[in-house]
Every structure is written in C-alpha cells, then in structure tokens.
C-alpha cells in the first residue's frame, strides 16, 4: 500500500480594491453624487492567499449606488500628450544637433526654439496644474450589452376563452 496524501491545489484570482476618497461629481448613469476614486489590481491566489499581481494598477471612478465604473479620459489623454511632447522634444534636439554639425558656427546662433503653444516640452509643473475632471472626461465601462438595451415588453395578460 502507498501512503501518499493528495492535496488539492486551489488557485484563482482576487481583485484588491482600494478607495482613494469620494469625489463630488454626478454619476452619468444614475445621476447621484456618489462617485468614488478607486485603485484596482488583480492578484493570483493560492489557497485563498494573494501570491503575486497579474495586472497593473488601474485608477477608476466608481459609483456605489449603480456600480458604474469609468476611466477619466483626461488622465489618459494627459499621459498620451506627455509622451508625444517628449518624443517631439527629442526630434527637435536631433534636428538642432544635425543643423549645428552641418552649418557653420555663425548660423547656429540663429536657431529659435518653438514656443509652448507650438508643441514644445511641458514641464511637470504645468501638468500638475490641470483642472479637475468633469463629466465629459469619463468613458463608460458597461458590465454587459444588456445594460443599454430596452427591457422586453411584458407578456400579454392571461385570458380564458369561453367554451
């Protein structure tokens, strides 16, 4: 006889949700002032114990009443713009370096950098002074396609036919 014990391996996932505080904004779905900023991260679990994260942290807006969740579009757009400006700044530096090496020293002093209105690099101070997000900054995250469809019509009432 063999004396082996077989232990079942219970694996799964767990969402770690942390509230960052309430916001004074109206929910686009239920129109109540119940929007909260949450931070969510999914973890791999072994025997109901979180072992390691399997997704990166996401910051969302969440309504406690209707369970609506949305991503602020202003945050996404700001990150994209920040990346574009850094890329644009690198291109300007490369163009300036190429023009410096190909022209003589007198022409180098004539280079005029672009102003911030034409797409120059923004500093971190100008990014931190953004206005708070408004209702137009949200992108809806539906739970299912049935949330946006009209409910089916009620069944016809039961009528007894005379015999």
C-alpha positions in Angstrom: 0.0 0.0 0.0 1.0 3.5 -0.8 0.7 6.2 1.9 0.5 9.3 -0.2 -1.6 12.3 0.6 -3.1 14.2 -2.3 -3.6 17.9 -1.6 -5.9 19.8 -4.0 -4.3 22.9 -5.4 -6.8 25.8 -5.2 -5.8 28.7 -7.5 -7.8 31.7 -8.5 -7.7 35.5 -8.8 -8.6 38.2 -6.4 -9.2 41.9 -7.1 -7.6 44.2 -4.5 -9.7 47.4 -4.5 -8.7 50.4 -2.5 -10.8 53.6 -2.2 -8.9 56.8 -2.7 -11.8 59.0 -1.5 -15.1 60.3 -2.6 -15.5 62.8 -5.4 -18.2 65.5 -5.7 -19.3 64.5 -9.1 -22.5 63.3 -10.6 -22.7 59.7 -11.9 -23.5 59.7 -15.6 -25.8 56.6 -15.2 -27.9 57.2 -12.0 -27.3 61.0 -11.6 -26.4 60.7 -7.9 -23.3 62.4 -6.3 -21.7 59.1 -5.3 -18.6 58.8 -7.4 -15.5 57.4 -5.7 -11.9 57.1 -6.9 -10.7 53.6 -6.6 -7.5 51.8 -7.4 -7.8 48.2 -8.6 -5.2 45.4 -9.0 -5.8 41.7 -9.8 -3.7 39.1 -7.9 -3.1 35.4 -8.4 -4.2 33.4 -5.3 -3.1 30.1 -3.9 -5.3 28.6 -1.2 -7.1 32.0 -0.9 -3.8 33.9 -0.2 -2.7 36.5 -2.8 0.7 35.5 -4.1 1.7 37.9 -6.9 0.0 40.6 -9.0 -1.1 39.6 -12.5 -2.2 43.0 -13.7 -1.0 46.5 -13.3 -2.8 49.1 -11.1 -5.7 50.9 -12.6 -7.3 54.1 -11.2 -11.0 54.2 -11.9 -14.1 56.2 -10.9 -16.8 54.0 -9.3 -20.4 54.8 -8.3 -21.5 52.9 -5.1 -25.2 53.1 -6.0 -25.4 51.8 -9.5 -22.0 50.1 -9.7 -20.9 52.2 -12.7 -17.2 52.4 -13.4 -15.4 54.7 -15.7 -11.9 55.8 -16.7 -11.2 59.5 -16.7 -10.3 60.4 -20.3 -8.4 63.4 -19.2 -5.9 61.2 -17.4 -5.4 59.0 -20.4 -5.1 62.0 -22.8 -2.6 63.7 -20.5 -0.4 60.6 -20.5 -0.6 60.4 -24.2 0.2 64.1 -24.7 3.1 63.9 -22.3 4.6 61.0 -24.3 4.0 62.9 -27.6 5.7 66.1 -26.2 8.8 64.1 -25.0 9.0 62.4 -28.4 8.7 65.8 -30.2 11.3 67.4 -27.9 13.8 64.6 -28.8 13.1 65.2 -32.5 13.8 69.0 -32.0 17.1 68.2 -30.3 18.2 65.8 -33.1 17.3 68.4 -35.7 19.2 71.1 -33.9 22.2 68.8 -33.5 22.2 67.9 -37.2 21.9 71.5 -38.2 24.7 72.5 -35.8 27.1 70.0 -37.3 26.2 70.8 -40.9 26.3 74.6 -40.7 29.0 76.9 -39.5 29.2 78.5 -36.1 27.5 81.8 -37.1 24.3 80.1 -38.2 24.0 78.2 -35.0 23.1 81.3 -33.1 20.0 81.9 -35.3 18.2 78.8 -34.1 15.0 79.9 -32.3 13.2 77.1 -30.3 9.5 76.6 -30.7 7.2 78.2 -28.1 5.0 76.1 -25.8 1.9 76.9 -27.9 3.6 75.2 -30.9 4.2 71.9 -29.1 7.4 72.3 -27.0 8.0 70.1 -23.9 5.7 70.9 -21.0 7.3 70.8 -17.5 5.9 68.7 -14.7 4.7 71.9 -13.0 2.3 72.7 -15.9 0.9 69.2 -15.9 0.1 69.3 -12.2 -1.9 72.4 -12.5 -4.7 70.8 -14.6 -8.4 71.3 -13.8 -10.3 68.6 -12.1 -12.1 66.2 -14.4 -15.7 66.9 -15.5 -18.4 64.6 -16.6 -17.3 64.9 -20.2 -13.9 63.3 -19.2 -15.5 59.9 -18.4 -15.6 56.8 -20.6 -18.4 54.4 -19.7 -17.4 50.8 -18.9 -20.5 48.7 -19.4 -21.0 45.5 -17.4 -22.9 43.8 -20.3 -24.6 44.8 -23.5 -28.0 44.4 -21.8 -27.4 47.5 -19.7 -28.0 49.7 -22.7 -30.9 47.8 -24.2 -34.6 48.5 -23.5 -36.3 45.9 -21.3 -38.5 43.4 -23.1 -42.3 44.2 -23.2 -44.4 42.5 -20.6 -46.2 39.3 -21.5 -49.9 39.6 -22.5 -52.4 39.0 -19.7 -53.9 35.6 -19.4 -57.4 35.4 -20.7 -59.7 32.5 -20.5 -61.5 31.6 -23.7 -65.2 30.8 -23.4 -66.2 27.3 -24.3 
